[in-house]
């Protein structure tokens, strides 16, 4: 295993700029210079993580990190800054910055070593030694010592038992905690150690389960049973939360466990003494989703459920759409009529299909194309059941999954499509949630989540779909599909304009998600004779790519109108935009919404209209230019994007130039 850090990855007492982006870019370049990563890809991933949650922690330390395909070999780059830079910590800027770069499929040993380093940075003597190191070699030796001698990143080592302190002599003394962040490399373990250290000072036994990339060893059941309260310092869902059923708990972002561990422990101790405190609900007694969203309005709960269903549905659509596109590539578009026969009667071992005419890739291509097309079609067949199942899951937790999937299957059987899936999932979820809240005899409670709730909710939701709702929804779905497939000319262009405006209105926000969800859900209704859903998907994807690409172009063409941070964001926006990640434009919109958003909407509307007019069609729901093989009229689609990008960039430059001129005139008047 190669060394994670070498002297070539260390920068001592240098001025790397005034923003986190400046520091991250320099360190990304160091990692790339050793052949361990693509500099731009690592920079974009680390900066996106930084913008989501700043990585500065108390003590003048920052740990930007990324787990991405842009990294080919784990690496650790470090800078001791001569000019400290603010990374969002409450106590001021950071002078010690570690960039942790991990491959998307990093092995467990490397991840554990990176986690050890993150935990060592909590120790004041270690950071003092880093600040006094005279050479890069000395610093590397210190870091390697920490990697070799730090405790392993497991829940057992993340927990500690301490004697009582007078300050909390009359309070409960046992707390269990879970820490987790999306990356699972640094904050997960640093939050755990901060909670443990704070507990030691306060005389509280804090035992932590770290659910990170290095794996997770669940806390023993006896430890959880003996606890007085639970702390969830997490940015993602807690795995197997039912284990903590009945415990009073508090929940906050993982970074708060680093910044305010004592406050979190005090809140947990207060919850343990409060009979009205929130408690973790078992999925059989009440929806844990309800427990975690106390005070959530009905509308917010409905929105969360719909977006949850769409998010779980997308992998089925993505895999299925790309496989179908590959099937067409290898087997031709006639593969739709022959795939079932070819897969059933032929094979690769001497019995290849030859009776279906000449194929571009020959008999082997015809057979492989049929296999890929069939796998993709079967994957797409899960679209409606998955949508319904996970809508129900968001409303009722695990007891809602089975009735939701069943109602979705009924919707598909009746031809009700994604509209039927939405209705069936909501029926199943609300029914299961209502049943979970009903009091039940002790002898029946164990059967409620595994038998009674799924059975009754399935009967209610699927029964209503068969008896009452399925027919009307199927008629509405058929009418909608006929309208979409019959769209041409002005009607299609108007729809493209509307979708383009929605995609660029809030750049990944609720309105953007509604347009995207509409396009993705509609792909399940696409057939050989109805390509309208593919046209809609192409228009939505193209419009969503316009804002980040336009920001990148504008910062390149008129750099004087943008600050240093925006220049860095602009460089990253090229890749983000090309991959259809609209959020690449968010930093620009946040800084200047009154100019960026209208300009983006103008270009997005033009791209959506041109994409529909050109007849561009996408069988993939995501990926941007990197899924070119899934497109019809790909180059015309690119032209639509280029036109929209130029319009947005030109408009933004004009608006910013006018604003800059007004500022100059005002300054002259003031002078």
N, C-alpha and C positions, 0 to 999 in steps of 0.2 A: 504494500500500500504506500503510495507516494506521500511525501510530507505535505500536510495541509498548508503550511506556511514556510516560506524560505526568505532569505534576506532580500531577494528580488521583489517580494511582495510587500515590502515595508517602506514607508515614507516617513522620515523623521523631521520634525520641526520645520515643515514647509507651509507656505501659504497656498492652499489649493483653491482659493476662491471664497466667496461670501455666502454661498447657498449649499444646501445638501446635494443638489444636482451636480454642482461643481466637484464636490468631494467624491460622490458616487461614480461620476464619469472617469475621474482619474484612477480610482481603484479598480474599476471595471477594465480599464486599459491595461493595468498591471497584470490582472488575471489573464486577459487575452494575449498579452505578450508572451506568456509561457505556454500558449496553446491549449489552455484549459477552458476557454469559453469564447463565444462570439461577443465582442465588446458591446455592440449596440443592443443585442438581445438581452444580455445580462443587465446593462444599464436601464433599459426600458422596464424590465421586470422588477428590479430593485427600486426604481423610482416610483413605479405604480404602487408597490407595497408601502413605500414611504408616504405617499400621498394619501393612502387609505388610512394608515395609522402611523404617526411619527414614531421613530424608533429610539429617540433620545430617552435616557433614563437618568435618575439622579446621580450626581457624582461626576458630571462632565464626560459622560460616555454615550456613544451612539452605536447601534448595531444594525445598520441597514442589511437586509438579507433577501435572498431570492432562491426559490427552488424551481428551476426552469430547464426546458430542453436546450436552451442556449448554452448551458454549462455541460461540458463533456467530462470533466474531472473535478471533484470537490476541491475547493481552495478557500484560503482565508487571507485576505489582504488587510493591512493595517496602516493607519496614518496617525501620527502624533502631530497635531496641527499647531503651527506657530500662530495662526490667527483662528481662534475657536469659531465654530459655526453652529448656529442654532438648529437643533434637530427636534424641537418640540418639548424638551424636558422643562419641568416647572422651575428648576433651580438655575437655569441659564444655559449657555451654549456648551458644546462638547469639544474637548481637545483630544480625546481618544476615540477614534472611529475604526470599527472593525466591519469589513464587508464580508459576509458569509455567503459563499456561492456554492449551491448544491445542485447536482443534476436532478431532473424530474424523477428519475428512477434510482436515486442514490442508495447504496447498500447500507444496512443497519449500522455497521461499525463506523463508517464515516459520519453518519448522522449522530451517533452517540458521542463521538469526539467533538463535533461542533456544539452539541448540547453541553458538554462538560465545560467548554470555554465560556459559553454564555453564563453558566452558573458561577464560574470563577470570578467573573467581573463584578459580582456582588461583594466580593471580599476587598476590603480597603487596603490591606497590605499588598495584595497582588497588583492593584491599580497604581499604588504608590511606586512599586518596583518598575512598572511599565513607564511611568513618567520620568524615572531617574536613569533608565537605561541609556548608555552612551552610544551604542552602535546597533545597527540592525541585527547583527549576529547575537548580541546580548539579549535583545528583545525576543528574537526567535527562540532562544534557549528558555526564556521565561515562559513563553506560550507553550512550548513543547512540554515543559515541566508540568504546567497546569493540565494539559491534555493527558499526560501519563498518570498523574496522581489524583485527579479530581474524582469524586464519587460518580458511579455509573448513574445514567439518567433513567432511573426506575422509580416507581411510586414508593417502594420500600425505603429507598435512600432519600426520597424527598420528604419523608416524614420523620418527625422527631418527638420525643417525649421529654418534657421538662418538669421541674418542680414548680410548685405554686409560688407566685409572687404576691406580696402583700397588697398591691394595687388592685388585684382582682380576686381577693381571697373569697369573696362571697358569690362569685359567678361560676357558671359551668366551665369545665376545664378541657373538654374534648371537642374538637372541630375536625371534620373531614372536608377536604376541598378537591376540586377538579380544576385544572388549568389547561387551556387549549387555545391555539390561534390557527388561522388558516394555513400558515406555512409549517408550523410545528417544529421549528428549529431553535429559536432563541427565546422569544417572549414566553412561550409555554413553560420553560424551565426556570427562567429568571423570576417569573411571577411566583412559581412554586417555592423557590428558595427565599424570596422576600417574605412570603407568608410564614414560612417556617422560622426564619430569623426573627420576625416580629413576634411570633408566638412565643419564642424562647424568651425574649425580653419581657413579655407580659405574663409569663408563667402559664401559658396555655399549650396543651398538647395539640399541635396541628399536624395532621397527616394528609399528604397531598398525592393525588393520582394525576400524573402528567400524561395527557392524551396527545402525544406528539408524533413526529415522523419517525422517531426511533422506536416506536411501538409503545404499548401501554400494558402494564400489569395491573389488573383491577385490584382495588383495595379489598382486603378480606371482609367477608360478610360480617364477622364478629366485630371488626373495627367500626364498620358503618353502624351496626346495631348499638354499639356503646357510645356513639357520638351524640352530642347535644344539639348540634346545628351543622349546616353545610354551607360552604362557600363555592360558588361557581364563577371563577374568573375566566370567562370564555368569550371568544368571538364567533364560535361555531356551536352547533348542537352538542350537548353532552351525550356521550354514548351510554346506552343502557341506563338511562336515568331512573328507571323503575327501582333500581337497587336502593335508592335513597328515599323511597316512598315513606311519607310520614314525618320526615325531618323538616324542621323550619330551615329556610334557606334565604340567602341573598345572592343576587346575580349582577355582575358588572363586567365590562370589557376586560380582557386579559391584562391590558397595560395598567389598569388601576391596581392590580395586585402588586405591581412593581412600585408605582408611585405612592400609593396609600394603603399599604398592607395593614397597618395598625387600625386605621379607620374601618377597614372591611372586617377585621376580627371583632372590633367593638360592636359593629352592626350585627354580626352573626350572634354574638353573645346576648345582645339585646333581643334579637328575634327568638332565641332559645327561652327567654323568660316571658315572652309575650304570647299569650294564648291565642291571639288573633293574627299572629304572623303568618305569612305565606308558608305553605308546606308543600313539599314535593308530592304530587298525586300519582298513584299507581294508575296505569292505563285501564285497569279493570274497574276502578272505583270512580274515576273522573278523568277527563281528558287532561293529560299533562300539558297540552297546548293551551288549554284554558288557564291552567295554573301559572304558566309562564307569561301570560298576557293579561294580567289583571288590569282592568280599566280600559281595555281595548274596545273601541266602538264596534258596532255590528258591521259597518261599512269597511273599517280597517281589517276586521277579521275575514270578511268575504274576499277582499282584495288579496290578503296574504294567502288564503287558501287557493285562489285561482292562480296566483303566480307560482305557488309551490307545485301545483299540478303541471303547469307549463314547464317548469324547470326540470321536473323528473321525466316529462314526456320528450324533451328535446333530444336526449341521447338516442332514443329509439328512432326519431326522425332523422337525426344526423347520420347514424350508422346505416339506416335503411335507404335514405336518399343517395348517399355516396355509393353504396353497393349496387343500387339500381343503375346509377350512372355508369359504374364500371361494367355492369352487365351489358348495357347498350354499347359501350365502347368496344367490348370484345365480341359480342354476339350480334350486333346490329339492332335496329329498332323493331325488327320482326320477332325478336326473342320473346316478346310478350305473349305471342300466340303459341310458341313451341316449347317454352321453358319447362312446363310440367311434364310433357312427354319425354323431352330429352333427359331430364333429371331421373325420371323413373326407369327409362329403358336403356340408357347409355352409361358408359363409364370411361375412365382414362386408359384402361388396360385392354386395348384391342377392340373396343366396341364404341368408337367415336361416331357422332352423328354426321352423316354425309348426304342425307336425303332432303335437306332444307335449303338447297341452293348454295351458291358460292358465298363464303364469308370472308371478310377482310383478313381475319386471323386464322382461317382454315377451320377444320373440324375441332381442333383443340380449343380454339377461341370460342367456337359455338358452344362447346360443352361447358367450359369455364364461365362463359358469359351467362349461360342458363343457370348454373349453380349460384353465381353471385346475384343474379336477378331474383332468384327464388328466395335466397336468404334475406335480401333486402325487402322483398315483398312481405315475407313473414314478420320481419322486424317492424315494418310499417303497420302491420296488422295489430300490433300492441299499442298503437298510438292512442286510440280512444279509451281502451281499458286502463292504460297507465295514467292518462289524464284524469279519469274519474277516480281511480284508486288513490292517487296521491292528493287530489282535492279532499277526499274523505279523510285521508291520513292527517292532513293539516288541521282538520276540524275535530277529529276524534282520536287521534293517535293510532296505535296499531290495531285496535278493534275495528277501525273504519276501513282498513285496507281491503279485506276480503269482500265486504258488501260493495265497496266502491268499484273494485275490479269487475265484480259480477254485473253491477248496473252498467258499467262501461261496455262489457261484452254484449249485454242485451241491446244497448243503444246501437252498437255496430251491427248486430243481427237484424235489427229493424230498419237499418238504413238512416238512423237519426244523426249519424256523424258526430263531429266534435261538439255541436250544440247539445245533442243528447248526452254526450259524455259529461259535459259540464253540469247539466241538470241532474243526471244520475249520481254524479259524485257529490253534489251538494245535498241531495236527498239522503244518500247513504251516510254522509258525514254528520249532518245535523241529527239524523235519527240515532246513529250510534252514540253521538255525544249526549243526547237527551237520555238515552237508556243508561249510559254510564253514570249519570248523576242520580239515578233513582236508587233509593235505599233497598238493599237486598238482605235476606236472612244470611246469617253467618255461613250456613252450610252451602249456600248457593253462590257466595262471592267468588270462589275459585273458578267456577264455571262461567261466570259472566264474561270475562274478556276473550275466552277461547271458544266458547260455544254459543251462549245465549245471545250476546250482543251481535256477533256476526250473523247468526241465524235470523234473528228478528229484523235486523237492519237490511239484510239481503231480501227478505220477503217483502218488506215495506217498499224499499227503493225499486227493486226490479219488478215487483208486482205493479206498482204505479206506472212504471215505464211500459210494461206490457198492456195493462188494462186501460190507462188513461192518457198518458203523455207521449208515449212512443210514436203513435200514428201522427198526431199533429206536428210533432217536432220533425219527423221524417219528411212530411210534406213541406215544411218550411225549409229544411235542408235541401230538398230536391229543387225547390223554387230558387233558393239562393245559388245553388250550383248551376242551374240553367241560366240564371241572370249573369253570373260571372263568365260562364263559357260562351254566352252570346254577346259579351261586351266587345265592342270594336270602335275604332275611330275616337270620337270625342269622349264617349263614356269611359273608355279605358284610360284615356289621358287624364281625365278629371280624377279618377280613382288614384292614378299615380301621383298626381299633385297632392291630394289629401294625405296619402300615406307618406310622401316625402316631407310634408310639413310636420306631421306627427313625429316622424323619426328624428327630426332636428329640433323639435320644440324644447325638450329637456334632456337630450343626450344621455339616454340610459335610465331616465326617470319613468314615472308611471305612464305618461302619454306615449313615450317611446316603446315601452313594454307592451302596451295595448296593441299598437300597430304590428309589432314583431310577433306577438302571440297570435294575432289574427292570421298572419301569413303562415306561421308554422303549423297552427292547427288545421288550416285549410289544405295543407299538403296531403292529408289523409284522403281527401276527396278527389285527388288528381287521378285521371285515367288517360288512356291513349287518346280518347276523344275529347278530353277536358283538360287542357293544359293551362287554364286560367290561374290555378293556384301556383304553378311554377312561374308564371309571369309576375304575379303579385310578390312572390318571394324574391325574385330578381330586383324588382323595383324597390322593395324595402331594404334589401341588402345594399344596393347601390346608393340609395339616399343616406343610409346610415354611415357610409364610408366618406361622404363628402366633408363633414365638419373637421375631423382630424387631419385629413389630407389638405384641406384648404388652409388650416392653421399652419401646417408645415410649409406650404408654399408661400404664404404671406410673410412668415418670419424669414424666409430665404430671400424673397424679392425686396422687401422693405424692412430690413433688420433694425433700422433706427427707430421704428415705431414701437419696438418691443424691448422689454428689459432682458437681463441675462438669464433669469429663470425661464422666461418664455422662450428664449432661444433654445435652451436645453429641452424644454417640453416639445418644441417644434421638431427637433431632430427625432425624438422618440415617436412623434405623431405620424411620421412617414410609415413606419412599420405597423403601428396600431391601426391606422386607417386602412392600409392594404389588407389587414387581417379582419376587417369589419369589427373593430372595437371602437364604438362611437365615443366611449368615455375618454379617449385620448384628447378630446377637445374640452373636457370639463375644466382643467386649470385656466384656460383662456376665458371660458364663459363665466367662471366664478369671479375672475378679475375685472371683466368688462362685459357684463351680460347684455346691456342695452345696445351694444354694437355687434357682438359675436353671435347672439342667438338670431336676430333678424337676418343677418347676412347668411347664416347657416341655413335657415328656413328657406330663403330665396333660392340658394343653390340646390338644396335637397328637393324642393318642389320641381325644379327644372329637370333634375336627374330622374326623379320618379316618373315624370311625364314622358321624357325621351325613352326611358327604358321600356315603358309600356308601348309607346309608338313604334319602337324598333322590334318589338316581339321578342325581347330577351327573356330567357326562361332559365331558372335555376332549380335543379333537383336536390341541391344541398341547402340546408337552412343556415349555414354559417361557414366561415372560412375565407370570404373575400376572394381575392385573385388567386389564392392558393388552391381553390377547388375548380379551376378553369375547366377541367374535363367534365364537370357536371352541368355545364352551361350550353344552351343553344344561343347562337348569335353573340358569342362572347366578346368579340372585338367591337361590335356596336354597343354592347353594354359598357365596355370600357370607355368608349367615346362619350356616352351619356354621363359617366362619372367625371371625366375630364372637363366637360363643359360646365357641370355643376360646381366643380372645384374652382375653376377659373372665375366663375361668377361670384362665388362666395368670397374668394381671396380678394378679388378686385373691389367688391363692395366693402369688405372690412377695411382694406387699405384706404379707400376713399373716406369712410366714416372716421377712421383714426386720424387721417391727415387733416380733415376739417377740425376735429377736436384739438389736435396739436396746434393748428394755426390760431384757433381761438384762444388757447392758453398763452401763446406767444404775444398776441395782441393785448390780452389782459395784463400780462407781465409788463409790457411796454407802457400801458396806461398807468399801472400802479407805480412804475419807476418815475 
